[in-house]
Amino acid sequence: YWKWEVVDFALVPDSYKMINSGVLTPVVKASKGKIEIPGIRIFNEPIIAVNTR
């Protein structure tokens, strides 16, 4: 039975790292884009709504 643990995250190859959007998205939304996270670009992308009535 093989197990593992991270001992130094900085040494882990990028191919094994993944952004957790389930955590990141609510934080960005709650800050209304005002939070700064190193390595992450936060921006507002307007959504165009069309009413067909």
mmCIF file of the N, C-alpha and C atoms, coordinates in Angstrom:
data_MODEL
# 
_entry.id   MODEL 
# 
loop_
_atom_site.group_PDB 
_atom_site.id 
_atom_site.type_symbol 
_atom_site.label_atom_id 
_atom_site.label_alt_id 
_atom_site.label_comp_id 
_atom_site.label_asym_id 
_atom_site.label_entity_id 
_atom_site.label_seq_id 
_atom_site.pdbx_PDB_ins_code 
_atom_site.Cartn_x 
_atom_site.Cartn_y 
_atom_site.Cartn_z 
_atom_site.occupancy 
_atom_site.B_iso_or_equiv 
_atom_site.pdbx_formal_charge 
_atom_site.auth_seq_id 
_atom_site.auth_comp_id 
_atom_site.auth_asym_id 
_atom_site.auth_atom_id 
_atom_site.pdbx_PDB_model_num 
ATOM 1   N N  . TYR A 1 1  ? 0.845   -1.174 0.000   1.00 0.00 ? 1  TYR A N  1 
ATOM 2   C CA . TYR A 1 1  ? 0.000   0.000  0.000   1.00 0.00 ? 1  TYR A CA 1 
ATOM 3   C C  . TYR A 1 1  ? 0.889   1.235  0.000   1.00 0.00 ? 1  TYR A C  1 
ATOM 4   N N  . TRP A 1 2  ? 0.878   1.978  -1.106  1.00 0.00 ? 2  TRP A N  1 
ATOM 5   C CA . TRP A 1 2  ? 1.735   3.161  -1.248  1.00 0.00 ? 2  TRP A CA 1 
ATOM 6   C C  . TRP A 1 2  ? 0.982   4.414  -0.829  1.00 0.00 ? 2  TRP A C  1 
ATOM 7   N N  . LYS A 1 3  ? 1.651   5.284  -0.097  1.00 0.00 ? 3  LYS A N  1 
ATOM 8   C CA . LYS A 1 3  ? 1.099   6.573  0.319   1.00 0.00 ? 3  LYS A CA 1 
ATOM 9   C C  . LYS A 1 3  ? 2.099   7.666  -0.036  1.00 0.00 ? 3  LYS A C  1 
ATOM 10  N N  . TRP A 1 4  ? 1.691   8.912  0.086   1.00 0.00 ? 4  TRP A N  1 
ATOM 11  C CA . TRP A 1 4  ? 2.586   10.030 -0.207  1.00 0.00 ? 4  TRP A CA 1 
ATOM 12  C C  . TRP A 1 4  ? 2.188   11.226 0.658   1.00 0.00 ? 4  TRP A C  1 
ATOM 13  N N  . GLU A 1 5  ? 3.095   12.187 0.786   1.00 0.00 ? 5  GLU A N  1 
ATOM 14  C CA . GLU A 1 5  ? 2.815   13.461 1.437   1.00 0.00 ? 5  GLU A CA 1 
ATOM 15  C C  . GLU A 1 5  ? 3.719   14.520 0.832   1.00 0.00 ? 5  GLU A C  1 
ATOM 16  N N  . VAL A 1 6  ? 3.246   15.748 0.791   1.00 0.00 ? 6  VAL A N  1 
ATOM 17  C CA . VAL A 1 6  ? 4.030   16.862 0.266   1.00 0.00 ? 6  VAL A CA 1 
ATOM 18  C C  . VAL A 1 6  ? 4.946   17.357 1.383   1.00 0.00 ? 6  VAL A C  1 
ATOM 19  N N  . VAL A 1 7  ? 6.239   17.424 1.096   1.00 0.00 ? 7  VAL A N  1 
ATOM 20  C CA . VAL A 1 7  ? 7.198   17.923 2.085   1.00 0.00 ? 7  VAL A CA 1 
ATOM 21  C C  . VAL A 1 7  ? 7.709   19.312 1.720   1.00 0.00 ? 7  VAL A C  1 
ATOM 22  N N  . ASP A 1 8  ? 7.657   19.688 0.438   1.00 0.00 ? 8  ASP A N  1 
ATOM 23  C CA . ASP A 1 8  ? 8.058   21.028 -0.001  1.00 0.00 ? 8  ASP A CA 1 
ATOM 24  C C  . ASP A 1 8  ? 7.316   21.338 -1.301  1.00 0.00 ? 8  ASP A C  1 
ATOM 25  N N  . PHE A 1 9  ? 6.212   22.079 -1.191  1.00 0.00 ? 9  PHE A N  1 
ATOM 26  C CA . PHE A 1 9  ? 5.357   22.354 -2.348  1.00 0.00 ? 9  PHE A CA 1 
ATOM 27  C C  . PHE A 1 9  ? 6.117   23.055 -3.468  1.00 0.00 ? 9  PHE A C  1 
ATOM 28  N N  . ALA A 1 10 ? 7.084   23.884 -3.134  1.00 0.00 ? 10 ALA A N  1 
ATOM 29  C CA . ALA A 1 10 ? 7.855   24.616 -4.146  1.00 0.00 ? 10 ALA A CA 1 
ATOM 30  C C  . ALA A 1 10 ? 8.622   23.675 -5.066  1.00 0.00 ? 10 ALA A C  1 
ATOM 31  N N  . LEU A 1 11 ? 8.948   22.496 -4.591  1.00 0.00 ? 11 LEU A N  1 
ATOM 32  C CA . LEU A 1 11 ? 9.708   21.538 -5.395  1.00 0.00 ? 11 LEU A CA 1 
ATOM 33  C C  . LEU A 1 11 ? 8.827   20.623 -6.243  1.00 0.00 ? 11 LEU A C  1 
ATOM 34  N N  . VAL A 1 12 ? 7.525   20.639 -6.011  1.00 0.00 ? 12 VAL A N  1 
ATOM 35  C CA . VAL A 1 12 ? 6.612   19.781 -6.771  1.00 0.00 ? 12 VAL A CA 1 
ATOM 36  C C  . VAL A 1 12 ? 6.532   20.299 -8.204  1.00 0.00 ? 12 VAL A C  1 
ATOM 37  N N  . PRO A 1 13 ? 6.709   19.440 -9.220  1.00 0.00 ? 13 PRO A N  1 
ATOM 38  C CA . PRO A 1 13 ? 6.608   19.873 -10.614 1.00 0.00 ? 13 PRO A CA 1 
ATOM 39  C C  . PRO A 1 13 ? 5.222   20.463 -10.906 1.00 0.00 ? 13 PRO A C  1 
ATOM 40  N N  . ASP A 1 14 ? 5.187   21.498 -11.739 1.00 0.00 ? 14 ASP A N  1 
ATOM 41  C CA . ASP A 1 14 ? 3.934   22.172 -12.069 1.00 0.00 ? 14 ASP A CA 1 
ATOM 42  C C  . ASP A 1 14 ? 2.874   21.218 -12.605 1.00 0.00 ? 14 ASP A C  1 
ATOM 43  N N  . SER A 1 15 ? 3.273   20.176 -13.290 1.00 0.00 ? 15 SER A N  1 
ATOM 44  C CA . SER A 1 15 ? 2.303   19.245 -13.878 1.00 0.00 ? 15 SER A CA 1 
ATOM 45  C C  . SER A 1 15 ? 1.471   18.524 -12.815 1.00 0.00 ? 15 SER A C  1 
ATOM 46  N N  . TYR A 1 16 ? 1.902   18.574 -11.555 1.00 0.00 ? 16 TYR A N  1 
ATOM 47  C CA . TYR A 1 16 ? 1.156   17.949 -10.466 1.00 0.00 ? 16 TYR A CA 1 
ATOM 48  C C  . TYR A 1 16 ? 0.355   18.957 -9.648  1.00 0.00 ? 16 TYR A C  1 
ATOM 49  N N  . LYS A 1 17 ? 0.430   20.225 -10.009 1.00 0.00 ? 17 LYS A N  1 
ATOM 50  C CA . LYS A 1 17 ? -0.282  21.271 -9.278  1.00 0.00 ? 17 LYS A CA 1 
ATOM 51  C C  . LYS A 1 17 ? -1.566  21.621 -10.025 1.00 0.00 ? 17 LYS A C  1 
ATOM 52  N N  . MET A 1 18 ? -2.633  21.931 -9.283  1.00 0.00 ? 18 MET A N  1 
ATOM 53  C CA . MET A 1 18 ? -3.905  22.258 -9.909  1.00 0.00 ? 18 MET A CA 1 
ATOM 54  C C  . MET A 1 18 ? -4.595  23.366 -9.106  1.00 0.00 ? 18 MET A C  1 
ATOM 55  N N  . ILE A 1 19 ? -5.182  24.331 -9.801  1.00 0.00 ? 19 ILE A N  1 
ATOM 56  C CA . ILE A 1 19 ? -5.934  25.400 -9.162  1.00 0.00 ? 19 ILE A CA 1 
ATOM 57  C C  . ILE A 1 19 ? -7.291  24.846 -8.729  1.00 0.00 ? 19 ILE A C  1 
ATOM 58  N N  . ASN A 1 20 ? -7.703  25.139 -7.509  1.00 0.00 ? 20 ASN A N  1 
ATOM 59  C CA . ASN A 1 20 ? -8.996  24.695 -7.007  1.00 0.00 ? 20 ASN A CA 1 
ATOM 60  C C  . ASN A 1 20 ? -10.009 25.811 -7.255  1.00 0.00 ? 20 ASN A C  1 
ATOM 61  N N  . SER A 1 21 ? -10.680 25.774 -8.416  1.00 0.00 ? 21 SER A N  1 
ATOM 62  C CA . SER A 1 21 ? -11.620 26.838 -8.768  1.00 0.00 ? 21 SER A CA 1 
ATOM 63  C C  . SER A 1 21 ? -12.829 26.851 -7.842  1.00 0.00 ? 21 SER A C  1 
ATOM 64  N N  . GLY A 1 22 ? -13.149 25.717 -7.218  1.00 0.00 ? 22 GLY A N  1 
ATOM 65  C CA . GLY A 1 22 ? -14.252 25.669 -6.269  1.00 0.00 ? 22 GLY A CA 1 
ATOM 66  C C  . GLY A 1 22 ? -13.996 26.506 -5.031  1.00 0.00 ? 22 GLY A C  1 
ATOM 67  N N  . VAL A 1 23 ? -12.733 26.735 -4.721  1.00 0.00 ? 23 VAL A N  1 
ATOM 68  C CA . VAL A 1 23 ? -12.350 27.592 -3.598  1.00 0.00 ? 23 VAL A CA 1 
ATOM 69  C C  . VAL A 1 23 ? -12.083 29.009 -4.095  1.00 0.00 ? 23 VAL A C  1 
ATOM 70  N N  . LEU A 1 24 ? -11.420 29.136 -5.230  1.00 0.00 ? 24 LEU A N  1 
ATOM 71  C CA . LEU A 1 24 ? -11.004 30.438 -5.753  1.00 0.00 ? 24 LEU A CA 1 
ATOM 72  C C  . LEU A 1 24 ? -12.188 31.305 -6.186  1.00 0.00 ? 24 LEU A C  1 
ATOM 73  N N  . THR A 1 25 ? -13.143 30.744 -6.915  1.00 0.00 ? 25 THR A N  1 
ATOM 74  C CA . THR A 1 25 ? -14.266 31.521 -7.448  1.00 0.00 ? 25 THR A CA 1 
ATOM 75  C C  . THR A 1 25 ? -15.085 32.215 -6.357  1.00 0.00 ? 25 THR A C  1 
ATOM 76  N N  . PRO A 1 26 ? -15.507 31.525 -5.290  1.00 0.00 ? 26 PRO A N  1 
ATOM 77  C CA . PRO A 1 26 ? -16.276 32.229 -4.253  1.00 0.00 ? 26 PRO A CA 1 
ATOM 78  C C  . PRO A 1 26 ? -15.492 33.345 -3.559  1.00 0.00 ? 26 PRO A C  1 
ATOM 79  N N  . VAL A 1 27 ? -14.193 33.166 -3.405  1.00 0.00 ? 27 VAL A N  1 
ATOM 80  C CA . VAL A 1 27 ? -13.359 34.195 -2.778  1.00 0.00 ? 27 VAL A CA 1 
ATOM 81  C C  . VAL A 1 27 ? -13.315 35.436 -3.665  1.00 0.00 ? 27 VAL A C  1 
ATOM 82  N N  . VAL A 1 28 ? -13.129 35.238 -4.970  1.00 0.00 ? 28 VAL A N  1 
ATOM 83  C CA . VAL A 1 28 ? -13.080 36.361 -5.916  1.00 0.00 ? 28 VAL A CA 1 
ATOM 84  C C  . VAL A 1 28 ? -14.433 37.063 -5.966  1.00 0.00 ? 28 VAL A C  1 
ATOM 85  N N  . LYS A 1 29 ? -15.523 36.288 -6.033  1.00 0.00 ? 29 LYS A N  1 
ATOM 86  C CA . LYS A 1 29 ? -16.864 36.879 -6.078  1.00 0.00 ? 29 LYS A CA 1 
ATOM 87  C C  . LYS A 1 29 ? -17.159 37.667 -4.807  1.00 0.00 ? 29 LYS A C  1 
ATOM 88  N N  . ALA A 1 30 ? -16.813 37.113 -3.648  1.00 0.00 ? 30 ALA A N  1 
ATOM 89  C CA . ALA A 1 30 ? -17.075 37.793 -2.372  1.00 0.00 ? 30 ALA A CA 1 
ATOM 90  C C  . ALA A 1 30 ? -16.312 39.109 -2.267  1.00 0.00 ? 30 ALA A C  1 
ATOM 91  N N  . SER A 1 31 ? -15.126 39.160 -2.863  1.00 0.00 ? 31 SER A N  1 
ATOM 92  C CA . SER A 1 31 ? -14.323 40.388 -2.812  1.00 0.00 ? 31 SER A CA 1 
ATOM 93  C C  . SER A 1 31 ? -14.725 41.367 -3.907  1.00 0.00 ? 31 SER A C  1 
ATOM 94  N N  . LYS A 1 32 ? -15.632 40.942 -4.786  1.00 0.00 ? 32 LYS A N  1 
ATOM 95  C CA . LYS A 1 32 ? -16.047 41.738 -5.952  1.00 0.00 ? 32 LYS A CA 1 
ATOM 96  C C  . LYS A 1 32 ? -14.842 42.155 -6.779  1.00 0.00 ? 32 LYS A C  1 
ATOM 97  N N  . GLY A 1 33 ? -13.878 41.240 -6.904  1.00 0.00 ? 33 GLY A N  1 
ATOM 98  C CA . GLY A 1 33 ? -12.707 41.476 -7.737  1.00 0.00 ? 33 GLY A CA 1 
ATOM 99  C C  . GLY A 1 33 ? -11.621 42.315 -7.100  1.00 0.00 ? 33 GLY A C  1 
ATOM 100 N N  . LYS A 1 34 ? -11.782 42.685 -5.839  1.00 0.00 ? 34 LYS A N  1 
ATOM 101 C CA . LYS A 1 34 ? -10.806 43.565 -5.195  1.00 0.00 ? 34 LYS A CA 1 
ATOM 102 C C  . LYS A 1 34 ? -9.622  42.813 -4.583  1.00 0.00 ? 34 LYS A C  1 
ATOM 103 N N  . ILE A 1 35 ? -9.728  41.503 -4.446  1.00 0.00 ? 35 ILE A N  1 
ATOM 104 C CA . ILE A 1 35 ? -8.646  40.717 -3.855  1.00 0.00 ? 35 ILE A CA 1 
ATOM 105 C C  . ILE A 1 35 ? -7.499  40.569 -4.858  1.00 0.00 ? 35 ILE A C  1 
ATOM 106 N N  . GLU A 1 36 ? -6.287  40.529 -4.361  1.00 0.00 ? 36 GLU A N  1 
ATOM 107 C CA . GLU A 1 36 ? -5.118  40.284 -5.209  1.00 0.00 ? 36 GLU A CA 1 
ATOM 108 C C  . GLU A 1 36 ? -4.502  38.961 -4.794  1.00 0.00 ? 36 GLU A C  1 
ATOM 109 N N  . ILE A 1 37 ? -4.334  38.064 -5.762  1.00 0.00 ? 37 ILE A N  1 
ATOM 110 C CA . ILE A 1 37 ? -3.743  36.754 -5.512  1.00 0.00 ? 37 ILE A CA 1 
ATOM 111 C C  . ILE A 1 37 ? -2.560  36.608 -6.461  1.00 0.00 ? 37 ILE A C  1 
ATOM 112 N N  . PRO A 1 38 ? -1.355  36.430 -5.934  1.00 0.00 ? 38 PRO A N  1 
ATOM 113 C CA . PRO A 1 38 ? -0.175  36.309 -6.799  1.00 0.00 ? 38 PRO A CA 1 
ATOM 114 C C  . PRO A 1 38 ? -0.353  35.207 -7.847  1.00 0.00 ? 38 PRO A C  1 
ATOM 115 N N  . GLY A 1 39 ? -0.068  35.562 -9.097  1.00 0.00 ? 39 GLY A N  1 
ATOM 116 C CA . GLY A 1 39 ? -0.155  34.596 -10.183 1.00 0.00 ? 39 GLY A CA 1 
ATOM 117 C C  . GLY A 1 39 ? -1.540  34.448 -10.778 1.00 0.00 ? 39 GLY A C  1 
ATOM 118 N N  . ILE A 1 40 ? -2.528  35.165 -10.250 1.00 0.00 ? 40 ILE A N  1 
ATOM 119 C CA . ILE A 1 40 ? -3.908  35.074 -10.732 1.00 0.00 ? 40 ILE A CA 1 
ATOM 120 C C  . ILE A 1 40 ? -4.347  36.450 -11.220 1.00 0.00 ? 40 ILE A C  1 
ATOM 121 N N  . ARG A 1 41 ? -4.880  36.515 -12.442 1.00 0.00 ? 41 ARG A N  1 
ATOM 122 C CA . ARG A 1 41 ? -5.451  37.768 -12.964 1.00 0.00 ? 41 ARG A CA 1 
ATOM 123 C C  . ARG A 1 41 ? -6.945  37.717 -12.712 1.00 0.00 ? 41 ARG A C  1 
ATOM 124 N N  . ILE A 1 42 ? -7.459  38.715 -12.018 1.00 0.00 ? 42 ILE A N  1 
ATOM 125 C CA . ILE A 1 42 ? -8.882  38.786 -11.692 1.00 0.00 ? 42 ILE A CA 1 
ATOM 126 C C  . ILE A 1 42 ? -9.486  39.910 -12.513 1.00 0.00 ? 42 ILE A C  1 
ATOM 127 N N  . PHE A 1 43 ? -10.561 39.591 -13.243 1.00 0.00 ? 43 PHE A N  1 
ATOM 128 C CA . PHE A 1 43 ? -11.178 40.584 -14.117 1.00 0.00 ? 43 PHE A CA 1 
ATOM 129 C C  . PHE A 1 43 ? -12.670 40.328 -14.213 1.00 0.00 ? 43 PHE A C  1 
ATOM 130 N N  . ASN A 1 44 ? -13.402 41.347 -14.655 1.00 0.00 ? 44 ASN A N  1 
ATOM 131 C CA . ASN A 1 44 ? -14.846 41.261 -14.829 1.00 0.00 ? 44 ASN A CA 1 
ATOM 132 C C  . ASN A 1 44 ? -15.145 41.066 -16.305 1.00 0.00 ? 44 ASN A C  1 
ATOM 133 N N  . GLU A 1 45 ? -15.926 40.056 -16.611 1.00 0.00 ? 45 GLU A N  1 
ATOM 134 C CA . GLU A 1 45 ? -16.333 39.808 -17.992 1.00 0.00 ? 45 GLU A CA 1 
ATOM 135 C C  . GLU A 1 45 ? -17.845 39.973 -18.062 1.00 0.00 ? 45 GLU A C  1 
ATOM 136 N N  . PRO A 1 46 ? -18.312 41.095 -18.621 1.00 0.00 ? 46 PRO A N  1 
ATOM 137 C CA . PRO A 1 46 ? -19.758 41.354 -18.675 1.00 0.00 ? 46 PRO A CA 1 
ATOM 138 C C  . PRO A 1 46 ? -20.497 40.266 -19.454 1.00 0.00 ? 46 PRO A C  1 
ATOM 139 N N  . ILE A 1 47 ? -21.705 39.974 -18.993 1.00 0.00 ? 47 ILE A N  1 
ATOM 140 C CA . ILE A 1 47 ? -22.567 39.009 -19.672 1.00 0.00 ? 47 ILE A CA 1 
ATOM 141 C C  . ILE A 1 47 ? -23.676 39.790 -20.355 1.00 0.00 ? 47 ILE A C  1 
ATOM 142 N N  . ILE A 1 48 ? -23.879 39.537 -21.636 1.00 0.00 ? 48 ILE A N  1 
ATOM 143 C CA . ILE A 1 48 ? -24.926 40.218 -22.392 1.00 0.00 ? 48 ILE A CA 1 
ATOM 144 C C  . ILE A 1 48 ? -26.184 39.363 -22.335 1.00 0.00 ? 48 ILE A C  1 
ATOM 145 N N  . ALA A 1 49 ? -27.254 39.950 -21.828 1.00 0.00 ? 49 ALA A N  1 
ATOM 146 C CA . ALA A 1 49 ? -28.532 39.235 -21.736 1.00 0.00 ? 49 ALA A CA 1 
ATOM 147 C C  . ALA A 1 49 ? -29.457 39.746 -22.831 1.00 0.00 ? 49 ALA A C  1 
ATOM 148 N N  . VAL A 1 50 ? -30.132 38.827 -23.499 1.00 0.00 ? 50 VAL A N  1 
ATOM 149 C CA . VAL A 1 50 ? -31.061 39.189 -24.569 1.00 0.00 ? 50 VAL A CA 1 
ATOM 150 C C  . VAL A 1 50 ? -32.442 38.684 -24.191 1.00 0.00 ? 50 VAL A C  1 
ATOM 151 N N  . ASN A 1 51 ? -33.424 39.573 -24.253 1.00 0.00 ? 51 ASN A N  1 
ATOM 152 C CA . ASN A 1 51 ? -34.806 39.202 -23.970 1.00 0.00 ? 51 ASN A CA 1 
ATOM 153 C C  . ASN A 1 51 ? -35.529 39.086 -25.300 1.00 0.00 ? 51 ASN A C  1 
ATOM 154 N N  . THR A 1 52 ? -36.148 37.943 -25.580 1.00 0.00 ? 52 THR A N  1 
ATOM 155 C CA . THR A 1 52 ? -36.785 37.721 -26.888 1.00 0.00 ? 52 THR A CA 1 
ATOM 156 C C  . THR A 1 52 ? -38.263 38.067 -26.894 1.00 0.00 ? 52 THR A C  1 
ATOM 157 N N  . ARG A 1 53 ? -38.753 38.674 -25.849 1.00 0.00 ? 53 ARG A N  1 
ATOM 158 C CA . ARG A 1 53 ? -40.180 39.026 -25.807 1.00 0.00 ? 53 ARG A CA 1 
ATOM 159 C C  . ARG A 1 53 ? -40.481 40.258 -26.597 1.00 0.00 ? 53 ARG A C  1 
# 
